[in-house]
């Protein structure tokens, strides 16, 4: 595996802790599909990023964790010796394209985001759907540390890494949730967005 999904560090933490199973994607400035998100991989590493994280977009109960989840300096800062810390990986189980405000806002009970975050994501390029990606997360016993490369920068979802993560390392990862709990959580989220 040598591709990572760039996501808020807080969300990466919640995924590998088994506290969230949903990702929301609409696309970034440097997306290859004219700025639109495309699910290019059904399994990927997690690339924690502090860019765009803000307390206004996160429920108050997550503010302390948000402050603790700033793993890398701003991408324009000097990063000569910086590392990307990969906490685990995910496998996609479901992808839904939503544009209904009520469905999207219903995800608040199962994610860290606020209504303001959902509203912002819905209003950005409203002609495009908001993709809800349900994932099964796996946590590495010890996070993988990779050297940062300049080509990892930018507002994009997918980051091709210069390092391949082999099957033996991936096999050592622990599921964030056991099978029964994951399926229960997955069904709860699917029932909300119906």
N, CA and C atoms as an extended XYZ file, in Angstrom:
582
Properties=species:S:1:pos:R:3:atomname:S:1:resname:S:1:resid:I:1 pbc="F F F"
N         0.865       -1.173        0.000 N   UNK     1
C         0.000        0.000        0.000 CA  UNK     1
C         0.908        1.232        0.000 C   UNK     1
N         0.649        2.148       -0.904 N   UNK     2
C         1.497        3.331       -0.976 CA  UNK     2
C         0.696        4.601       -1.267 C   UNK     2
N        -0.573        4.598       -0.905 N   UNK     3
C        -1.378        5.797       -1.069 CA  UNK     3
C        -2.056        6.108        0.262 C   UNK     3
N        -2.143        7.412        0.551 N   UNK     4
C        -2.750        7.843        1.811 CA  UNK     4
C        -3.839        8.865        1.522 C   UNK     4
N        -4.845        8.876        2.368 N   UNK     5
C        -5.891        9.885        2.313 CA  UNK     5
C        -5.527       10.974        3.306 C   UNK     5
N        -5.420       12.203        2.829 N   UNK     6
C        -5.110       13.330        3.708 CA  UNK     6
C        -6.394       13.743        4.412 C   UNK     6
N        -6.371       13.719        5.731 N   UNK     7
C        -7.568       14.001        6.532 CA  UNK     7
C        -7.138       14.722        7.798 C   UNK     7
N        -8.083       15.458        8.389 N   UNK     8
C        -7.794       16.133        9.652 CA  UNK     8
C        -7.176       15.136       10.634 C   UNK     8
N        -6.183       15.588       11.362 N   UNK     9
C        -5.529       14.738       12.356 CA  UNK     9
C        -6.532       14.253       13.406 C   UNK     9
N        -7.446       15.117       13.813 N   UNK    10
C        -8.468       14.706       14.786 CA  UNK    10
C        -9.293       13.555       14.244 C   UNK    10
N        -9.709       13.640       12.999 N   UNK    11
C       -10.533       12.588       12.404 CA  UNK    11
C        -9.739       11.288       12.309 C   UNK    11
N        -8.475       11.374       11.922 N   UNK    12
C        -7.627       10.168       11.880 CA  UNK    12
C        -7.569        9.515       13.256 C   UNK    12
N        -7.408       10.340       14.285 N   UNK    13
C        -7.360        9.836       15.659 CA  UNK    13
C        -8.671        9.143       16.030 C   UNK    13
N        -9.793        9.754       15.682 N   UNK    14
C       -11.094        9.169       16.005 CA  UNK    14
C       -11.330        7.864       15.239 C   UNK    14
N       -10.887        7.807       13.991 N   UNK    15
C       -11.043        6.586       13.203 CA  UNK    15
C       -10.289        5.423       13.831 C   UNK    15
N        -9.007        5.631       14.134 N   UNK    16
C        -8.197        4.518       14.658 CA  UNK    16
C        -8.536        4.195       16.108 C   UNK    16
N        -9.273        5.112       16.782 N   UNK    17
C        -9.744        4.838       18.146 CA  UNK    17
C       -11.123        4.161       18.126 C   UNK    17
N       -11.723        4.023       16.948 N   UNK    18
C       -13.037        3.400       16.843 CA  UNK    18
C       -14.176        4.303       17.267 C   UNK    18
N       -13.957        5.607       17.263 N   UNK    19
C       -14.983        6.556       17.689 CA  UNK    19
C       -15.719        7.206       16.529 C   UNK    19
N       -15.301        6.928       15.318 N   UNK    20
C       -15.955        7.460       14.133 CA  UNK    20
C       -15.685        6.480       12.997 C   UNK    20
N       -16.665        6.311       12.111 N   UNK    21
C       -16.478        5.422       10.955 CA  UNK    21
C       -16.776        6.137        9.641 C   UNK    21
N       -17.161        7.405        9.719 N   UNK    22
C       -17.547        8.146        8.519 CA  UNK    22
C       -16.539        9.230        8.174 C   UNK    22
N       -16.287        9.367        6.889 N   UNK    23
C       -15.513       10.470        6.335 CA  UNK    23
C       -16.436       11.253        5.410 C   UNK    23
N       -16.193       12.546        5.295 N   UNK    24
C       -16.940       13.375        4.348 CA  UNK    24
C       -15.953       13.939        3.342 C   UNK    24
N       -16.274       13.825        2.069 N   UNK    25
C       -15.373       14.326        1.028 CA  UNK    25
C       -16.171       15.035       -0.049 C   UNK    25
N       -15.605       16.147       -0.509 N   UNK    26
C       -16.182       16.840       -1.655 CA  UNK    26
C       -15.107       17.120       -2.693 C   UNK    26
N       -13.882       17.258       -2.248 N   UNK    27
C       -12.789       17.499       -3.177 CA  UNK    27
C       -11.932       18.655       -2.732 C   UNK    27
N       -10.727       18.694       -3.265 N   UNK    28
C        -9.782       19.751       -2.941 CA  UNK    28
C        -9.348       20.489       -4.195 C   UNK    28
N        -8.632       21.557       -3.992 N   UNK    29
C        -8.198       22.396       -5.097 CA  UNK    29
C        -7.380       21.607       -6.110 C   UNK    29
N        -6.534       20.703       -5.642 N   UNK    30
C        -5.635       19.970       -6.532 CA  UNK    30
C        -6.141       18.579       -6.900 C   UNK    30
N        -7.429       18.358       -6.809 N   UNK    31
C        -7.962       17.055       -7.197 CA  UNK    31
C        -7.816       16.871       -8.707 C   UNK    31
N        -7.492       15.670       -9.154 N   UNK    32
C        -7.322       15.457      -10.595 CA  UNK    32
C        -8.618       15.500      -11.390 C   UNK    32
N        -9.746       15.391      -10.740 N   UNK    33
C       -11.039       15.349      -11.432 CA  UNK    33
C       -11.739       16.699      -11.377 C   UNK    33
N       -11.036       17.755      -11.807 N   UNK    34
C       -11.573       19.122      -11.817 CA  UNK    34
C       -12.051       19.560      -10.441 C   UNK    34
N       -11.319       19.185       -9.427 N   UNK    35
C       -11.637       19.586       -8.069 CA  UNK    35
C       -12.644       18.710       -7.363 C   UNK    35
N       -13.207       17.737       -8.061 N   UNK    36
C       -14.211       16.857       -7.455 CA  UNK    36
C       -13.535       15.644       -6.830 C   UNK    36
N       -14.069       15.194       -5.729 N   UNK    37
C       -13.535       14.000       -5.082 CA  UNK    37
C       -13.950       12.762       -5.854 C   UNK    37
N       -13.032       11.833       -5.970 N   UNK    38
C       -13.334       10.522       -6.552 CA  UNK    38
C       -12.719        9.472       -5.645 C   UNK    38
N       -13.460        8.437       -5.360 N   UNK    39
C       -12.943        7.359       -4.535 CA  UNK    39
C       -12.053        6.486       -5.414 C   UNK    39
N       -10.771        6.765       -5.376 N   UNK    40
C        -9.811        6.091       -6.244 CA  UNK    40
C        -9.259        4.806       -5.637 C   UNK    40
N        -9.448        4.635       -4.338 N   UNK    41
C        -8.849        3.483       -3.650 CA  UNK    41
C        -9.841        2.934       -2.632 C   UNK    41
N        -9.921        1.620       -2.522 N   UNK    42
C       -10.823        1.039       -1.524 CA  UNK    42
C       -10.106        0.706       -0.222 C   UNK    42
N        -8.801        0.929       -0.192 N   UNK    43
C        -8.013        0.812        1.035 CA  UNK    43
C        -6.907        1.861        0.951 C   UNK    43
N        -6.592        2.474        2.080 N   UNK    44
C        -5.614        3.563        2.066 CA  UNK    44
C        -5.066        3.792        3.467 C   UNK    44
N        -3.874        4.360        3.503 N   UNK    45
C        -3.265        4.789        4.751 CA  UNK    45
C        -3.875        6.128        5.155 C   UNK    45
N        -3.780        6.463        6.423 N   UNK    46
C        -4.285        7.745        6.916 CA  UNK    46
C        -3.132        8.734        7.052 C   UNK    46
N        -3.263        9.878        6.421 N   UNK    47
C        -2.267       10.948        6.456 CA  UNK    47
C        -2.843       12.092        7.293 C   UNK    47
N        -2.495       12.161        8.591 N   UNK    48
C        -3.043       13.222        9.444 CA  UNK    48
C        -2.517       14.593        9.022 C   UNK    48
N        -3.418       15.540        8.983 N   UNK    49
C        -3.078       16.880        8.541 CA  UNK    49
C        -3.783       17.886        9.439 C   UNK    49
N        -3.071       18.914        9.862 N   UNK    50
C        -3.669       19.932       10.722 CA  UNK    50
C        -4.275       21.077        9.923 C   UNK    50
N        -4.016       21.113        8.632 N   UNK    51
C        -4.536       22.180        7.777 CA  UNK    51
C        -6.068       22.173        7.803 C   UNK    51
N        -6.649       23.331        7.982 N   UNK    52
C        -8.103       23.552        7.961 CA  UNK    52
C        -8.842       23.060        9.204 C   UNK    52
N        -8.160       22.415       10.159 N   UNK    53
C        -8.853       22.049       11.404 CA  UNK    53
C        -9.202       23.340       12.144 C   UNK    53
N       -10.405       23.421       12.684 N   UNK    54
C       -10.757       24.604       13.459 CA  UNK    54
C       -11.806       24.253       14.504 C   UNK    54
N       -11.711       24.888       15.679 N   UNK    55
C       -12.679       24.606       16.743 CA  UNK    55
C       -14.117       24.909       16.344 C   UNK    55
N       -14.320       25.891       15.461 N   UNK    56
C       -15.668       26.266       15.054 CA  UNK    56
C       -16.367       25.143       14.291 C   UNK    56
N       -15.598       24.231       13.732 N   UNK    57
C       -16.177       23.163       12.922 CA  UNK    57
C       -16.216       21.824       13.646 C   UNK    57
N       -15.837       21.841       14.928 N   UNK    58
C       -15.781       20.620       15.725 CA  UNK    58
C       -16.627       20.794       16.979 C   UNK    58
N       -17.385       19.781       17.324 N   UNK    59
C       -18.200       19.835       18.535 CA  UNK    59
C       -17.320       20.117       19.754 C   UNK    59
N       -17.873       20.855       20.703 N   UNK    60
C       -17.108       21.308       21.873 CA  UNK    60
C       -16.449       20.161       22.635 C   UNK    60
N       -17.077       19.001       22.679 N   UNK    61
C       -16.504       17.878       23.432 CA  UNK    61
C       -15.200       17.363       22.802 C   UNK    61
N       -14.890       17.794       21.579 N   UNK    62
C       -13.657       17.369       20.909 CA  UNK    62
C       -12.590       18.458       20.893 C   UNK    62
N       -12.840       19.620       21.481 N   UNK    63
C       -11.889       20.723       21.398 CA  UNK    63
C       -10.528       20.387       22.005 C   UNK    63
N       -10.508       19.696       23.143 N   UNK    64
C        -9.219       19.332       23.745 CA  UNK    64
C        -8.429       18.417       22.826 C   UNK    64
N        -9.101       17.473       22.228 N   UNK    65
C        -8.418       16.549       21.309 CA  UNK    65
C        -7.974       17.259       20.041 C   UNK    65
N        -8.759       18.229       19.609 N   UNK    66
C        -8.377       19.000       18.431 CA  UNK    66
C        -7.066       19.734       18.696 C   UNK    66
N        -6.957       20.344       19.870 N   UNK    67
C        -5.737       21.072       20.223 CA  UNK    67
C        -4.530       20.131       20.287 C   UNK    67
N        -4.770       18.889       20.699 N   UNK    68
C        -3.681       17.916       20.813 CA  UNK    68
C        -3.315       17.278       19.480 C   UNK    68
N        -4.129       17.460       18.465 N   UNK    69
C        -3.912       16.818       17.169 CA  UNK    69
C        -3.425       17.805       16.119 C   UNK    69
N        -2.242       18.314       16.322 N   UNK    70
C        -1.584       19.174       15.339 CA  UNK    70
C        -0.218       18.567       15.055 C   UNK    70
N        -0.176       17.462       14.294 N   UNK    71
C         1.045       16.675       14.148 CA  UNK    71
C         2.121       17.273       13.266 C   UNK    71
N         1.762       18.225       12.415 N   UNK    72
C         2.749       18.766       11.495 CA  UNK    72
C         2.603       20.268       11.401 C   UNK    72
N         3.703       20.980       11.120 N   UNK    73
C         3.586       22.421       10.925 CA  UNK    73
C         2.843       22.715        9.631 C   UNK    73
N         2.468       23.955        9.468 N   UNK    74
C         1.804       24.387        8.234 CA  UNK    74
C         2.648       23.944        7.040 C   UNK    74
N         2.004       23.542        5.975 N   UNK    75
C         2.724       22.972        4.837 CA  UNK    75
C         3.684       23.950        4.181 C   UNK    75
N         3.530       25.242        4.414 N   UNK    76
C         4.463       26.205        3.835 CA  UNK    76
C         5.666       26.445        4.731 C   UNK    76
N         5.647       25.884        5.938 N   UNK    77
C         6.764       26.062        6.863 CA  UNK    77
C         7.927       25.162        6.447 C   UNK    77
N         9.086       25.428        7.014 N   UNK    78
C        10.263       24.611        6.725 CA  UNK    78
C        10.039       23.207        7.267 C   UNK    78
N        10.292       22.204        6.443 N   UNK    79
C        10.019       20.825        6.853 CA  UNK    79
C        11.212       19.926        6.530 C   UNK    79
N        12.389       20.462        6.637 N   UNK    80
C        13.589       19.722        6.241 CA  UNK    80
C        13.676       18.355        6.907 C   UNK    80
N        13.330       18.290        8.182 N   UNK    81
C        13.421       17.022        8.912 CA  UNK    81
C        12.049       16.512        9.356 C   UNK    81
N        11.003       17.021        8.739 N   UNK    82
C         9.647       16.648        9.155 CA  UNK    82
C         9.323       15.216        8.762 C   UNK    82
N         8.390       14.669        9.509 N   UNK    83
C         7.905       13.316        9.233 CA  UNK    83
C         6.387       13.333        9.089 C   UNK    83
N         5.897       12.375        8.353 N   UNK    84
C         4.464       12.118        8.292 CA  UNK    84
C         4.233       10.917        9.202 C   UNK    84
N         3.361       11.075       10.161 N   UNK    85
C         3.096        9.998       11.115 CA  UNK    85
C         1.777        9.335       10.726 C   UNK    85
N         1.866        8.095       10.273 N   UNK    86
C         0.714        7.341        9.777 CA  UNK    86
C         0.208        6.437       10.910 C   UNK    86
N        -0.990        6.724       11.470 N   UNK    87
C        -1.471        5.944       12.615 CA  UNK    87
C        -2.116        4.609       12.250 C   UNK    87
N        -2.497        4.454       10.973 N   UNK    88
C        -3.171        3.227       10.574 CA  UNK    88
C        -3.687        3.331        9.159 C   UNK    88
N        -4.601        2.448        8.843 N   UNK    89
C        -5.181        2.460        7.498 CA  UNK    89
C        -6.659        2.127        7.572 C   UNK    89
N        -7.355        2.306        6.441 N   UNK    90
C        -8.791        2.066        6.365 CA  UNK    90
C        -9.137        1.248        5.131 C   UNK    90
N       -10.235        0.522        5.258 N   UNK    91
C       -10.854       -0.162        4.121 CA  UNK    91
C       -12.268        0.395        3.971 C   UNK    91
N       -12.628        0.760        2.768 N   UNK    92
C       -13.943        1.348        2.489 CA  UNK    92
C       -14.998        0.252        2.496 C   UNK    92
N       -16.111        0.520        3.170 N   UNK    93
C       -17.235       -0.419        3.160 CA  UNK    93
C       -18.434        0.128        2.394 C   UNK    93
N       -18.638        1.445        2.436 N   UNK    94
C       -19.799        2.048        1.785 CA  UNK    94
C       -19.458        3.461        1.328 C   UNK    94
N       -20.059        3.878        0.232 N   UNK    95
C       -19.930        5.249       -0.262 CA  UNK    95
C       -21.317        5.734       -0.654 C   UNK    95
N       -21.702        6.876       -0.107 N   UNK    96
C       -23.006        7.457       -0.418 CA  UNK    96
C       -22.805        8.897       -0.864 C   UNK    96
N       -23.522        9.317       -1.867 N   UNK    97
C       -23.492       10.703       -2.325 CA  UNK    97
C       -24.749       11.387       -1.810 C   UNK    97
N       -24.558       12.409       -0.957 N   UNK    98
C       -25.695       13.094       -0.339 CA  UNK    98
C       -25.733       14.561       -0.736 C   UNK    98
N       -26.932       15.073       -0.872 N   UNK    99
C       -27.106       16.503       -1.064 CA  UNK    99
C       -28.213       17.041       -0.160 C   UNK    99
N       -28.940       16.151        0.512 N   UNK   100
C       -30.028       16.532        1.404 CA  UNK   100
C       -29.456       17.021        2.741 C   UNK   100
N       -29.798       18.256        3.114 N   UNK   101
C       -29.258       18.859        4.334 CA  UNK   101
C       -29.582       18.043        5.581 C   UNK   101
N       -30.801       17.575        5.692 N   UNK   102
C       -31.201       16.828        6.890 CA  UNK   102
C       -30.397       15.537        7.028 C   UNK   102
N       -30.181       14.833        5.927 N   UNK   103
C       -29.387       13.602        5.977 CA  UNK   103
C       -27.958       13.896        6.422 C   UNK   103
N       -27.371       14.924        5.847 N   UNK   104
C       -25.988       15.252        6.179 CA  UNK   104
C       -25.873       15.672        7.638 C   UNK   104
N       -26.764       16.538        8.083 N   UNK   105
C       -26.711       17.018        9.476 CA  UNK   105
C       -26.951       15.889       10.474 C   UNK   105
N       -27.683       14.871       10.079 N   UNK   106
C       -27.935       13.734       10.979 CA  UNK   106
C       -26.647       13.015       11.348 C   UNK   106
N       -25.618       13.185       10.535 N   UNK   107
C       -24.333       12.547       10.834 CA  UNK   107
C       -23.648       13.142       12.069 C   UNK   107
N       -24.111       14.291       12.514 N   UNK   108
C       -23.498       14.943       13.673 CA  UNK   108
C       -23.423       14.049       14.896 C   UNK   108
N       -24.390       13.192       15.077 N   UNK   109
C       -24.410       12.295       16.236 CA  UNK   109
C       -23.312       11.234       16.166 C   UNK   109
N       -22.770       11.006       14.978 N   UNK   110
C       -21.758        9.955       14.813 CA  UNK   110
C       -20.439       10.472       14.271 C   UNK   110
N       -20.242       11.790       14.338 N   UNK   111
C       -18.980       12.375       13.888 CA  UNK   111
C       -18.583       13.498       14.845 C   UNK   111
N       -17.430       14.067       14.606 N   UNK   112
C       -16.937       15.164       15.442 CA  UNK   112
C       -17.414       16.536       14.966 C   UNK   112
N       -18.046       16.604       13.784 N   UNK   113
C       -18.315       17.890       13.150 CA  UNK   113
C       -19.584       18.564       13.648 C   UNK   113
N       -19.599       19.879       13.464 N   UNK   114
C       -20.740       20.708       13.867 CA  UNK   114
C       -21.667       20.958       12.679 C   UNK   114
N       -22.814       21.531       12.995 N   UNK   115
C       -23.751       21.914       11.935 CA  UNK   115
C       -23.097       22.927       10.998 C   UNK   115
N       -22.296       23.836       11.551 N   UNK   116
C       -21.611       24.835       10.715 CA  UNK   116
C       -20.690       24.156        9.706 C   UNK   116
N       -20.030       23.084       10.121 N   UNK   117
C       -19.163       22.341        9.198 CA  UNK   117
C       -19.990       21.719        8.079 C   UNK   117
N       -21.076       21.051        8.438 N   UNK   118
C       -21.924       20.421        7.427 CA  UNK   118
C       -22.482       21.467        6.452 C   UNK   118
N       -22.927       22.612        6.992 N   UNK   119
C       -23.468       23.668        6.138 CA  UNK   119
C       -22.409       24.203        5.180 C   UNK   119
N       -21.187       24.375        5.691 N   UNK   120
C       -20.108       24.858        4.846 CA  UNK   120
C       -19.810       23.868        3.724 C   UNK   120
N       -19.759       22.586        4.060 N   UNK   121
C       -19.460       21.568        3.047 CA  UNK   121
C       -20.584       21.469        2.007 C   UNK   121
N       -21.820       21.610        2.448 N   UNK   122
C       -22.937       21.566        1.503 CA  UNK   122
C       -22.956       22.781        0.580 C   UNK   122
N       -22.602       23.957        1.106 N   UNK   123
C       -22.676       25.174        0.295 CA  UNK   123
C       -21.486       25.325       -0.652 C   UNK   123
N       -20.371       24.632       -0.377 N   UNK   124
C       -19.220       24.674       -1.282 CA  UNK   124
C       -19.554       23.854       -2.530 C   UNK   124
N       -19.575       24.521       -3.670 N   UNK   125
C       -19.898       23.871       -4.945 CA  UNK   125
C       -21.155       22.998       -4.789 C   UNK   125
N       -22.288       23.625       -4.532 N   UNK   126
C       -23.515       22.876       -4.221 CA  UNK   126
C       -23.986       21.935       -5.326 C   UNK   126
N       -23.478       22.129       -6.524 N   UNK   127
C       -23.857       21.215       -7.608 CA  UNK   127
C       -23.214       19.840       -7.450 C   UNK   127
N       -22.216       19.745       -6.576 N   UNK   128
C       -21.547       18.466       -6.338 CA  UNK   128
C       -22.086       17.825       -5.062 C   UNK   128
N       -22.274       16.510       -5.076 N   UNK   129
C       -22.734       15.853       -3.843 CA  UNK   129
C       -21.610       15.775       -2.812 C   UNK   129
N       -22.011       15.625       -1.591 N   UNK   130
C       -21.075       15.385       -0.495 CA  UNK   130
C       -20.988       13.872       -0.332 C   UNK   130
N       -19.787       13.343       -0.437 N   UNK   131
C       -19.613       11.897       -0.322 CA  UNK   131
C       -19.403       11.506        1.139 C   UNK   131
N       -20.215       10.599        1.596 N   UNK   132
C       -20.043        9.995        2.913 CA  UNK   132
C       -19.381        8.645        2.657 C   UNK   132
N       -18.177        8.496        3.180 N   UNK   133
C       -17.400        7.275        2.980 CA  UNK   133
C       -17.299        6.573        4.322 C   UNK   133
N       -17.901        5.388        4.425 N   UNK   134
C       -17.804        4.610        5.655 CA  UNK   134
C       -16.606        3.684        5.532 C   UNK   134
N       -15.810        3.662        6.596 N   UNK   135
C       -14.561        2.903        6.563 CA  UNK   135
C       -14.394        2.054        7.812 C   UNK   135
N       -13.706        0.962        7.636 N   UNK   136
C       -13.262        0.131        8.758 CA  UNK   136
C       -11.805        0.479        8.970 C   UNK   136
N       -11.485        1.033       10.129 N   UNK   137
C       -10.128        1.502       10.428 CA  UNK   137
C        -9.332        0.447       11.181 C   UNK   137
N        -8.024        0.460       10.921 N   UNK   138
C        -7.057       -0.434       11.573 CA  UNK   138
C        -5.925        0.425       12.111 C   UNK   138
N        -5.563        0.187       13.357 N   UNK   139
C        -4.549        0.983       14.050 CA  UNK   139
C        -3.231        0.220       14.100 C   UNK   139
N        -2.145        0.897       13.724 N   UNK   140
C        -0.825        0.294       13.857 CA  UNK   140
C        -0.419        0.327       15.328 C   UNK   140
N         0.163       -0.773       15.857 N   UNK   141
C         0.609       -0.761       17.257 CA  UNK   141
C         1.584        0.388       17.527 C   UNK   141
N         2.434        0.673       16.564 N   UNK   142
C         3.328        1.827       16.609 CA  UNK   142
C         3.157        2.585       15.301 C   UNK   142
N         2.781        3.856       15.371 N   UNK   143
C         2.562        4.599       14.125 CA  UNK   143
C         3.779        4.525       13.204 C   UNK   143
N         3.488        4.488       11.928 N   UNK   144
C         4.516        4.465       10.907 CA  UNK   144
C         5.020        5.894       10.703 C   UNK   144
N         6.341        6.057       10.693 N   UNK   145
C         6.938        7.387       10.503 CA  UNK   145
C         7.665        7.402        9.163 C   UNK   145
N         7.212        8.302        8.287 N   UNK   146
C         7.802        8.414        6.957 CA  UNK   146
C         8.354        9.820        6.771 C   UNK   146
N         9.438        9.954        6.023 N   UNK   147
C         9.950       11.302        5.761 CA  UNK   147
C         8.951       12.115        4.934 C   UNK   147
N         8.797       13.364        5.304 N   UNK   148
C         7.922       14.259        4.554 CA  UNK   148
C         8.584       14.616        3.225 C   UNK   148
N         7.807       14.703        2.170 N   UNK   149
C         8.273       15.111        0.846 CA  UNK   149
C         7.436       16.299        0.377 C   UNK   149
N         8.047       17.219       -0.335 N   UNK   150
C         7.347       18.413       -0.805 CA  UNK   150
C         6.146       18.067       -1.681 C   UNK   150
N         6.245       16.971       -2.428 N   UNK   151
C         5.126       16.620       -3.308 CA  UNK   151
C         3.911       16.091       -2.537 C   UNK   151
N         4.004       15.983       -1.200 N   UNK   152
C         2.848       15.602       -0.396 CA  UNK   152
C         1.967       16.811       -0.077 C   UNK   152
N         2.476       18.014       -0.321 N   UNK   153
C         1.770       19.241        0.047 CA  UNK   153
C         0.580       19.491       -0.873 C   UNK   153
N        -0.269       20.384       -0.445 N   UNK   154
C        -1.382       20.824       -1.279 CA  UNK   154
C        -2.724       20.316       -0.798 C   UNK   154
N        -3.751       20.969       -1.289 N   UNK   155
C        -5.127       20.630       -0.915 CA  UNK   155
C        -5.622       19.536       -1.850 C   UNK   155
N        -5.387       18.307       -1.458 N   UNK   156
C        -5.788       17.145       -2.254 CA  UNK   156
C        -6.193       16.041       -1.300 C   UNK   156
N        -6.968       15.124       -1.791 N   UNK   157
C        -7.389       13.990       -0.965 CA  UNK   157
C        -6.334       12.894       -0.936 C   UNK   157
N        -5.856       12.505       -2.120 N   UNK   158
C        -4.966       11.348       -2.222 CA  UNK   158
C        -3.511       11.778       -2.324 C   UNK   158
N        -2.675       11.140       -1.521 N   UNK   159
C        -1.244       11.428       -1.520 CA  UNK   159
C        -0.498       10.144       -1.863 C   UNK   159
N         0.117       10.074       -3.065 N   UNK   160
C         0.944        8.905       -3.380 CA  UNK   160
C         2.247        9.007       -2.590 C   UNK   160
N         2.505        8.036       -1.761 N   UNK   161
C         3.696        8.050       -0.912 CA  UNK   161
C         4.883        7.450       -1.650 C   UNK   161
N         6.057        7.904       -1.300 N   UNK   162
C         7.269        7.371       -1.912 CA  UNK   162
C         7.722        6.079       -1.249 C   UNK   162
N         7.023        5.687       -0.207 N   UNK   163
C         7.350        4.470        0.532 CA  UNK   163
C         6.186        3.498        0.438 C   UNK   163
N         6.466        2.258        0.081 N   UNK   164
C         5.439        1.215        0.087 CA  UNK   164
C         5.361        0.607        1.485 C   UNK   164
N         4.167        0.416        1.968 N   UNK   165
C         3.964       -0.255        3.255 CA  UNK   165
C         3.590       -1.694        2.935 C   UNK   165
N         4.436       -2.608        3.347 N   UNK   166
C         4.268       -4.006        2.984 CA  UNK   166
C         3.186       -4.733        3.760 C   UNK   166
N         2.773       -5.865        3.207 N   UNK   167
C         1.724       -6.692        3.809 CA  UNK   167
C         2.058       -7.117        5.238 C   UNK   167
N         3.312       -7.483        5.554 N   UNK   168
C         3.601       -7.876        6.941 CA  UNK   168
C         3.332       -6.751        7.945 C   UNK   168
N         3.669       -5.517        7.572 N   UNK   169
C         3.406       -4.395        8.479 CA  UNK   169
C         1.897       -4.176        8.615 C   UNK   169
N         1.181       -4.219        7.509 N   UNK   170
C        -0.273       -4.033        7.544 CA  UNK   170
C        -0.951       -5.125        8.371 C   UNK   170
N        -0.418       -6.337        8.290 N   UNK   171
C        -1.007       -7.461        9.022 CA  UNK   171
C        -0.925       -7.269       10.535 C   UNK   171
N         0.000       -6.443       10.987 N   UNK   172
C         0.139       -6.192       12.421 CA  UNK   172
C        -0.850       -5.175       12.963 C   UNK   172
N        -1.623       -4.564       12.084 N   UNK   173
C        -2.594       -3.559       12.526 CA  UNK   173
C        -3.774       -4.217       13.231 C   UNK   173
N        -4.329       -3.490       14.186 N   UNK   174
C        -5.435       -3.982       15.006 CA  UNK   174
C        -6.724       -3.261       14.588 C   UNK   174
N        -7.822       -3.984       14.363 N   UNK   175
C        -9.079       -3.300       14.022 CA  UNK   175
C        -9.478       -2.328       15.130 C   UNK   175
N        -9.892       -1.137       14.743 N   UNK   176
C       -10.328       -0.141       15.728 CA  UNK   176
C       -11.567       -0.611       16.471 C   UNK   176
N       -12.420       -1.370       15.783 N   UNK   177
C       -13.633       -1.938       16.377 CA  UNK   177
C       -13.703       -3.409       16.008 C   UNK   177
N       -14.208       -4.230       16.927 N   UNK   178
C       -14.378       -5.636       16.561 CA  UNK   178
C       -15.501       -5.743       15.524 C   UNK   178
N       -15.636       -6.906       14.924 N   UNK   179
C       -16.583       -7.086       13.815 CA  UNK   179
C       -18.002       -6.677       14.193 C   UNK   179
N       -18.481       -7.125       15.337 N   UNK   180
C       -19.865       -6.854       15.733 CA  UNK   180
C       -20.090       -5.367       15.991 C   UNK   180
N       -19.170       -4.733       16.705 N   UNK   181
C       -19.327       -3.303       17.019 CA  UNK   181
C       -19.235       -2.466       15.745 C   UNK   181
N       -18.310       -2.812       14.856 N   UNK   182
C       -18.208       -2.058       13.608 CA  UNK   182
C       -19.510       -2.166       12.811 C   UNK   182
N       -20.039       -3.382       12.690 N   UNK   183
C       -21.259       -3.563       11.901 CA  UNK   183
C       -22.428       -2.802       12.528 C   UNK   183
N       -22.507       -2.782       13.843 N   UNK   184
C       -23.559       -2.034       14.525 CA  UNK   184
C       -23.426       -0.535       14.229 C   UNK   184
N       -22.215       -0.020       14.367 N   UNK   185
C       -21.952        1.400       14.125 CA  UNK   185
C       -22.257        1.753       12.664 C   UNK   185
N       -21.813        0.900       11.750 N   UNK   186
C       -22.046        1.099       10.317 CA  UNK   186
C       -23.544        1.171       10.027 C   UNK   186
N       -24.311        0.234       10.575 N   UNK   187
C       -25.758        0.203       10.336 CA  UNK   187
C       -26.449        1.435       10.921 C   UNK   187
N       -25.976        1.898       12.069 N   UNK   188
C       -26.547        3.097       12.673 CA  UNK   188
C       -26.364        4.291       11.748 C   UNK   188
N       -25.159        4.445       11.209 N   UNK   189
C       -24.893        5.562       10.303 CA  UNK   189
C       -25.703        5.431        9.024 C   UNK   189
N       -25.746        4.229        8.448 N   UNK   190
C       -26.525        4.035        7.224 CA  UNK   190
C       -28.005        4.323        7.438 C   UNK   190
N       -28.514        3.978        8.613 N   UNK   191
C       -29.938        4.240        8.870 CA  UNK   191
C       -30.219        5.743        8.967 C   UNK   191
N       -29.233        6.530        9.405 N   UNK   192
C       -29.408        7.975        9.513 CA  UNK   192
C       -29.490        8.628        8.136 C   UNK   192
N       -28.705        8.122        7.206 N   UNK   193
C       -28.637        8.770        5.888 CA  UNK   193
C       -29.468        8.041        4.852 C   UNK   193
N       -30.075        6.934        5.241 N   UNK   194
C       -31.015        6.114        4.565 CA  UNK   194
C       -31.102        6.035        3.108 C   UNK   194
